[in-house]
Amino acid sequence: TANDKRMHEYTQLAFEGKFAAARKVRDSLNPVRAAMARSRPAGKPTAFGKYWQELLGQTGGRVRQPMLDLTDAEKAEVRSAFEGCGLKL
């Protein structure tokens, strides 16, 4: 995100050969990975990705047919996981 640069930070640390520091930053993103894994509905990876983008403040948009969009209940579950994962918006 614009305010959470950990992905960039750990990549740069790795490129600089600072592997222990890179792993520490990478591991700090485990709650985000867990939230994504926990809330991703089966069979709707594109809809999930687009909604996650929307929650990040990016343009996700709707999926094209024949793909299925997320239901309101699925969106609520993804939003809850997103809000609790620790990303700084």
Residue, then its C-alpha position, 0 to 999 in steps of 0.5 A: t500500500a502507499n503507507d505499508k512498504r514492507m514488500h518493497e523493503y524486504t525485496q530491497l534487503a534481499f537484493e542487498g544480501k541482508f537476508a536475515a533482515a529481509r526474512k524478518v520483514r517478510d515474516s511480518l507479512n505472515p498475518v496478511r498471507a494468513a488473512m488472504a488464505r483464510s478468506r479466499p473463497a474456493g473457485k473465485p480467485t479473480a473475484f477475490g483478487k479484485y475485491w482485495q484490490e478494492l479494499l486496498g484503494q485500487t481499482g478492482g472492478r467486476v469479473r467478466q462472465p462466466m466468472l462468478d463475483l463474490t456474494d455479500a457474505e463472502k465480501a464481508e468475510v474478506r473485508s473482516a480478514f483484511e481489516g484484521c491483517g495489519l496492513k497500513l492503508 
